[in-house]
Amino acid sequence: MIQQSETEDIKKKILSTGIRVGTQVKTKFMKPFITKASPEGLYMIDLDLTLERIKIAAKFINRIDIKKVIICSGREYANTPIEKFCEVTGLTQMLGRFMPGTLTNPSLSYYIEPKLLLISDPQVDSQAITEATNAGIPVIGISNTDNITSKIDLIIPANNRGRKALATIYWLLARDILIERGELKENESLKYEIDDFETKITEEEIE
């Protein structure tokens, strides 16, 4: 019963973050995760499915040697969330442009052999996904309503464009990973808030 009310509390906390607000496009891959369209024509993602997939992802990540799990993203707004997420969980980050051959060419100095890849956007991180697929490495991908996810092994349906939404996804995933490890109780708070995971906009960007 505690778990149920805890889930409700989390849902209340994250409803305003835009985590379930998709785009005006839906692909056949993402159709199962969409509940309806908003009056503005934006497809809305089923929050229960998002939370369920985050829990599954946390279980999956914890089954693998943490040193063998790589998280990469070419999306700028994902940088701060990923940095904080890696600080909390111990995963390895690869931010910015994904260098061709990273997962497929052993003769390169930066070649690596992870057991699992986590990405923030199937479109932006397509090079990483292609290489992981060729190397037989499973991929967990945060995917929006307009994403093509044919090469993603585990889809986390969510808004992967918004600053607050990305912060929320990585905050939730970090929390579930620590709960799975027994380092955090279900009803305990993570020592960081969603705000700590969020990329801050500079004054130049506002102008």
KAPEPE-V508224 format. One record per backbone hydrogen bond with DSSP energy under -0.5 kcal/mol. CO is the residue of the C=O (numbers start at 0). NH is the residue of the N-H. If there is no record, write none. Layout:
# KAPEPE-V508224
co nh
CO NH
CO NH
This chain:
# KAPEPE-V508224
co nh
0 4
1 5
2 6
3 7
4 8
5 9
6 10
7 11
8 12
9 13
10 14
13 16
13 18
14 17
17 20
18 158
19 21
19 44
22 42
26 30
29 32
30 33
32 45
35 43
37 40
41 37
42 21
43 34
43 35
44 46
45 49
46 50
47 51
48 52
49 53
50 54
51 55
52 56
53 57
54 58
55 59
56 60
57 61
58 62
59 62
60 63
64 67
65 68
67 69
67 114
67 115
68 91
69 117
70 93
71 119
72 95
73 75
74 77
75 78
76 80
77 81
78 82
79 83
80 84
81 85
82 86
83 87
84 88
85 89
91 70
93 72
96 98
98 101
100 104
101 111
103 105
104 107
107 110
114 137
115 69
116 139
117 71
118 141
120 124
122 125
124 128
125 129
126 130
127 131
128 132
129 133
130 134
131 135
131 136
132 135
135 137
137 116
138 140
138 152
138 153
139 118
140 142
140 155
142 157
143 146
144 26
146 148
148 151
153 140
154 156
155 142
157 159
161 165
162 166
163 167
164 168
165 169
166 170
167 171
168 172
169 173
170 174
171 175
172 176
173 177
174 178
175 179
176 180
177 181
177 182
177 183
178 181
184 187
192 195
192 196
193 196
194 197
201 205
202 206
